[in-house]
Amino acid sequence: MAPTHDVVNQVPPLVDYDALAVDAALAGGLVRLGGEGVLGSLGALGRRVGDQQVQRWATEANGYPPVLRTHDRYGNRIDEVDYHPSWHRLMALSIGEGLHAAPWASGEPHAHLRRAAGFFLTSQAEAGHGCPISMTYAVLPALRHNPALTRQFEPGLTSTRYDPGLRDPAGKAGLVAGMAMTEKQGGSDVRANTTRAEPAGDGAWRLTGHKWFCSAPMSDLFLVLAQVPGAGLSCFCVPRVLPGGGRNAFALQRLKDKLGNRSNASSEVEFDGTLGWPVGEPGQGVKTILEMVTMTRLDCVIGSAAGQRAALVQAVHHARHRRVFGALLIDQPVMRAVLADLQLEVEAATALMLRLAAAVDTGERAFLRLAVAASKFWVCKRSGVVVGEALECLGGNGYVEESGLPRLFRESPLNSIWEGSGNVIALDVLRAVGRDGEAIAAVDAELASAAGSDPRFDAGVARCRELVRRPDVQQARELARLLAVLLQAAQLIRFAPAPVADLFCATRLGAPAPVLGALPAGALPRLDAVLARALP
């Protein structure tokens, strides 16, 4: 066909950019909390995440979802999942960078901070493969409740070699771990689990029952909750392949057809005499997995911040190249306000997730017990709003699959649901406030470090302390939100440029606007300083 028009005013693809170098909040936070060495160690990954090849891997891994194969051609039960090769490439990238369990075996003082920043970068490229990376990271602290299992599996779990396929763990160059907790009759209420465990001899137990959600079922081993007669809910380590190479009973019934996270397989699994080994004391299953839950919730915060950042980058890039009504979008006052407000949200989430990760390195367990839960509640809940607004910045082009924004939008609710949806997390915050004086003191000290710099912040802290003094279930969600926003504000007041901190406090603690981009009068002169940090 003859050409009927020239293609003009279309935005060039955002490829081959350095995702770390263009992120002022991330780079600055890494230097402040870990030094130039930590920042430099992630330079290659920052460039890798933004290159065209990794972007293609992400598209392919999501465009060709995993396929379940319950039987081979001869009728033998195999219970395997086939992934697109690009999934394996993404897994190899993240494991090669030590973004799974490697920090637990590292002697570096900022290993968890570096790992969080790396996970933040790779999650911007593709979020689905982050699930097994995150679970492997979180499983190891719980596994250490059983020294024998730790000796057996920790070298593989901390290895930076990705070695897919179901084989005897003893012969693999690297291992990946998962978890299977929830059942049909109760998700968050794991105490309602019906899967039971019976002694099998030689320290092993046989599990019978089901799990309603078991993500990344091709992992090498899983932490599983089951009821022990006379003791109660207990934690077990269940390998897919037993020592010697025989398959454990691990029947994959079907894969979930999910809203997002489509590159990652999530399955329903049946246990029928499945062998497992205890992790922690009988009846102490919930206590055993608490530290694991804290780490997975931290990764929910990191992953949500990453999705928000990825959407913002696309929105700013689009606005810098698209002309509307005779001017670039980036120069239109209303668009500038929206982009600046998105940057405030993303910068606050980035600063907070780095602070939480640094607290893992410094062993601030009391601080993490309360701060991670509140942060998980709010940062994850903001993702749908932030990603949706960023998508709208691209107009109809953002609604088209090729833009990448629909994938980010489908992903945006996940972390708010995984490891406890909003009400569950808010109630956890309320319980911590009512019982854990050490955690309250640690968070209060963090807020006090920013006191006296902004009256809106000080007023918010006073209100928060009042809510803490009189815990009320009707105020649980507001308490979780306020705690998270104050923790974000504290980071920005202390370390971000003054216009960023001032605008954040004005819009999140002063008189919060119902929509992004509704900035207070007089904000215009400060927008340049905010937008300069979004995408240099």
N, C-alpha and C positions, 0 to 999 in steps of 0.2 A: 504494500500500500504506500501511496505517496504521503510524505509528511504533511500534516495539517497544521502543526504549530511547533514552536520551540519550547523546550522545557526550561522554565526560568523560575526563580524564587522558590526553588526546592533546597532543602538543607542537605549538605554533604554528610555522608555517614561519619559517625564518631568512632574512628578506629585508630589503632596504633598510637594511643596516648598513654601517658604514665599515670595510672590511677592513684599512686601515692604522691607524686610530685604536685599534682593539681589539687590536693586536699590539704588546705592550710591547717584545718583543725586537727586532722589525724597526724600530720607531720609534726606540728608544734607540740601536740600532746605527747608523742613518742619521745621527742627530745627532752621535754620537761621531766617526764616520769622515768625514762630509761636511758637517755643520753644519745649522742650522735651515733654510737655503735649500733644500737637497736634500730635506729632509722636506716642506717646504711645497710644493715643485714636484710632489709626488706626491699631494697631498691630494685633488684632484678624481678621480684614478684610483682611489684607495682607496674613495671613495664609489661610483664607477661599478661597480667589480667586485662590490660587494655588493648592487647594486640588482636588482630583480625582472626587469627587461628583459634584462640581460646573462645572468642565470641561465636565462631562457627561451631565449636564443640558444644557450647551451651544450647545453641539452636537445635543441633542434631539430637542431643540427649533428651530434649523435651519434645521434639517432633516425632521421635520414635520411642515411645514409652516401653518399659520392661514387659516381657512376655513370660507368663508362667507355663512351665512344662511339668505337669504332675507325673507323667509316665514317659518312658522311652518307647521306641517303635515296637518293642516286643511285649509291652505290657508291664514292664518292671516299674515300680514306684521309684521316682528319682527326686521329685520335689525341688526343682531348680528354677531359677529365674534368669532369663537371658536379657542382658543390657546391650544397648548400642555401644560400639567401641569408644565413642566419644565420652560416655559415662566413665569408662575405665581410664581414659586419658585425664579427665578431671580429677578422679580419685588419686591417680599417680602424682598429679601436680600438687595436690594439697598434702598428701602423705609425705611426698618428697621434701616439702617445706616444713615438716614436723608439726602440722596443724592439728594432729590427732592427739595421741597420748604422750608424745615425745617430751613435753615439758616436765612431766612428773619424774622423768629419769635424768633431767638436765641439771647441771650444776650452775648454770647461768643465773644471776640474780634477778633478771627480768624475763625469764623464759615464758611465763604466762602472759605478760604484757605483749611480748613479741608475737606469741601465738594468737592472741585476741586480734591484734592488728592484721595479721595475715589472714585469719578467718574472715574478718571484716572485708578484706580485699577480694578474696576468692568468692565470697558469698555475693558480691556485686556482679560477678561474672555469671554465676549459676548457683542457685540456692539449694536445689534438691540434693546434690551430692554432699552438701554440708551435714545432712542428717546422720549418716554413719560416721562421718568425721567427728561430729559432736558427741555421739554416743560412745565412741571409742575413748574420747577425752574424758568423759564423765564416769565411765565404768571403772577405771583403774583405782581410784581412791576407795571405792566400795570393795573391789576385789581384794584389796590388801588386808581385809579382815580375815582372810584365809591365807596364811603364809605359804602353804604348799601350792595352792593355785597360783599365787603370785609368782613363785619361782618358775612354775610351769609356763605361764602365759605372758608375764610382763615383758620379757625380751622381744617377743613377737609383736606385742601391742605397741611398744615404744620404737620399734624399728621404722626407719624411713623408707623401707621397701614395700611397694604395693604388690601383693602376690594373690590375685583373685583365684577363685575356684575352690571346691570342697575337697580338701585332702586332710590327712592327719596333721593337726597343728604343729606337731613336733618337727615336721619336715618342711614347713613353710618359711619363707624369708620374712614375712610380715603378716600380722593378724589384724582383723577388724572385728569390733564388738558391737552388739546391739542390746536391746532390752525388750522384754515382753511382760507388761504389767497389767494392762486393762483387759476387762472381760465384758461380755455382752451385757450382763446385768448391772454393771457399774463401771464408769470410767475413772473419775476422780476418787470415788469411794473404793479404794483398793482393798479395804478390810472386808468388803463383801465378796472377794474372790472365792471361787469354789474349786479351783484346781487344787488337788490334794497330792501330798507326797508320802510315800511309804518307804521304810528302810529297805535297801537292796543288799546290804552286806558290804564289808570292806570300805565303809565310809560313804558309799554312794546311796542315792535315793532314786526311786522311780516316781515320776510325775504323771498324773492322769488328769486331763481337763482340756481347756482351750484358752486361747488369747485372741481378743477381738481386734487388736492392733499390734502388729509386729512388723516394724519397718526394717528395710534393708535385710530381708531374710536370708541373703547369701553371706551374711557375716559368719565369722568362724565360731563365735560363742556369744551367749546371751545371759544376762541376768534376768531371772524369772522369779516371780512371787508365787508361793503355793502354801496351802494350809498343812501344818504338821499336827497330827492327832495329839491332843493334850497340851500342845504348846501354842498353836496359833500361826499367824502369817509369818512365813520365813522366806529367806532369799536363797536362791540356788544359782550356780553357774552351770549352764547347759550348753555343751558344744554341739555343733552340727555334725562333726565327724569325731568318733571316739578314738582314744589311743589305740593304735594298731591299724587304723584306717577304715573300720566299719562305720556305716551310717547310723546315727542316732535316730530314734523315732521322732520325726519332725514333719508332720504332714501339712503341707500348704494347701488350704482349701480353696482360696481364691485371692486375687489381688483387688485392692480397693480402687474404685474409679473416683478419683479425688478432684476437687475443684482446682487445685494447683499442685505444686511439688510433684509434677507428673514424671520427671525423670527418675524419681526414687520409687521403688516398689514398697508398698505397704500391704501386708498380708494378714489373713486369718489363719491361725495355726492350731492344730490339734496335737495334744500329747497323749500317748498311749503306752505307758511303761517307759517313758523317756528318761534316760539317765541324767542325773544332775548331782552336783556336789555342793554342800552347804557353804554359804558365805555369811559369816556372822553367826550369832547364837540362835538356836531355834526359838521361834516366837518373836524375834527382834527384827523381822524383815523390814518394817517401815523405818526403824532406827538405822538399820544398815544402809538403806538407800538414800538417807536424807542428804548426805554430802553430795551424792551423785545428782540428786534433784537440784541442789544449788548450782552445780556446774552446768546442767542442761538449761536451767533458767537463765543463767548468765549468757549462754550461747543464744537463747531466744532474744535477749536484749541486743547482742552483737549482730545477729542475723537481721533483726528488724531495722536497726540503724543502717545496716548495709543496703537493704532494699530501698530505704528512704534516700540514701545517698545516690544510689544508682539512678533512681527516678529523677532526682534533682539535677544531676549532671546532664541527663538527656534534655530536660526542660530548658536549662540555661543554654546549652549548645544550640538548641532549636531557636531560641529567642535571639541569639546573636547572629543568625543567618537569615531569618525569615522577615520579610518586609510586609507591613500592613499599614494602609492609610498613609503611605509616603514616608514611613520611618521604620527602622528596625524595631522588632518587638521589644528588644532589651531596652530601648529608649522610650517606650511608652510608659507613662507614669503608673498606670494601674498594674501593668504587667511587672514593672520593677517592684512594686509593693508586694505582689504575690511571690515573686522569686526570692525577695529578701526575707519574707516571712518563712518560706520553706527552708531557707538557709539557717535561720534562727533555730528551727526545729531540729534540723539535721546536726547542726553544730552542737546543740545541747545534748542530743543523744550520743554523739561521738565522744564528747568530753566525759559523759557519765560512764559509758561502757569502758573507756580507758581507765578511769579511776577504779572501777570495780575489778578489772583485770589486774591492775597493779596491787590491789588489796589481796589477791590470791598469792602473789609473790611475797608480800610482806606478812602473810599469815594473819590478817585481820578478820578472824573468823566471826567475831561478834558483829562487827560492822556488816559483813556480807550477809549474815542471817536475815537481817531486816532490809538492808539497802537493795539486795538483789531482788527480793520479792516485790518491793514497791516499784523498782525500776522496770521489772518484767511487766507488771500491771500496766504502766503508763506508756512506756516506749513502744511496746508491741501494739497497744491499742491505738496509738497514733498512726500506725503505718497505713491503714486503709485511707485515712484522711489525707496524709501527705502524698502517697502514691497517686491517689485519685486526682488530687489537685495538680500534680505534676503532669499527669496524663492529659488533663484538660488544657494545659499550656500548649500542647501540640495540636489541639483541636481534633478534627477528624483523623488527621495523620496519626495521632496517638492511639486512636481506637483500633487501628489496623495492626494485625498481628506482627507484621514485619518490623514495626517500630520497637518491639521488645517491651513496651509498656504494658500491654495486656498480660504478659507472663508475670511481670512484677506485681500487677494488681491482683491477679489470682493468688499469688503467693502471700499477699499482705495480711490476710487474716490468720495465717497458720500459727505463727509464734504466739499469738494471743490466746490460742486454744491449747496448743501443746504444753504439757507439763503444768496444767492447771489453767482453766479459763478465768475470766475476770473475777467472777464471784469467789471462786476458790482461792485465788491469790489474795483478794481483798480480805477474806476471812483469815488467811495465814498471817497477813500483816496485823490484823486485829489481835490474833492469838499471841503473836510475838510481843506486841505492845503490852498485852496484859500479863505476860509471864516472864519475859526476858529483859530484865533490867540492864544487863550488860550490853545487849544489842541497842537498847534505847539510848544508853549513855554514849555509845560509840557513834551513832548517827547524830545525836545532839552535838557532840564535839565537832563533827564534820561541819554541821550548819553554823556553829559558833565561830568557826574559822573565817567566815565571810560576814560576820555581824558588823553593823555600823557603817556599811558602805552604801546601802540603798534602803530607804525607809519602807519601800514596798516589800522587800525581802524580809526586813525585820518584823513587819506586821504579819507576814505569812508564817514566820517561825513562831511568833507568839500564838497565832491561831492553831498551828499544828501542835504546839505543846499543850494547849487547852484540850484538843481532841485526844491527845495521848493520856492526859490526866483522867478523862472521863470516857473510856472506850465504849462505843455504842455501835451495835451491829448495823443500825441504819446509816451510820456515818462511815462504814468500813471502806467503801469505794472512794469517798472523798478524802479520807485519810491517806489511802494508798496513792491517790493522784497527787495530793499536796506534798507528801513526802518526796515523791519522785521529782516533781517540778522544783522543789526547794533544793534538792541535791544537784539538779542540773544548774540552777541559778547560782549556787555556791561555787561550782566549777567556773562558770563564765565570769562571775564577779571577780574571782581571784586571778584568772589566767587569760581570759579573752580580751580583745580590744574593747575599750570603754563603750563605743556605740553598740556593739553586739550585746554586752551585758545589760546596758540601759534599755534597749528596745525589748530584750527578752523579758526583763522584769516588768516593763510597762504593759506588755501584751499577755503575759502569762500569770502575773501576780497582781497587777494593778486592776484593770478592768478588762478581763479576758474577752476578746472578740468572738462572736459566734462563727466567723469564717476566717480562713487564712487570707491575708492581704488587707484586712481592715485595720491598718496601722493608725496610731494616734496622730492628731494634728501636730505638725512640726517635725514629723519623722523624716521627711524628704531629704534634708541635708545629711542624714546619717546612713542613707541607703548605699551610697558608694562604698563606704567602708565595709558594710555587710556583704554586698554582692562581690566585692573583690576577693572574698574568701571562698566563694562558691566554686569558681572554675577559672583560675587565672589564664 
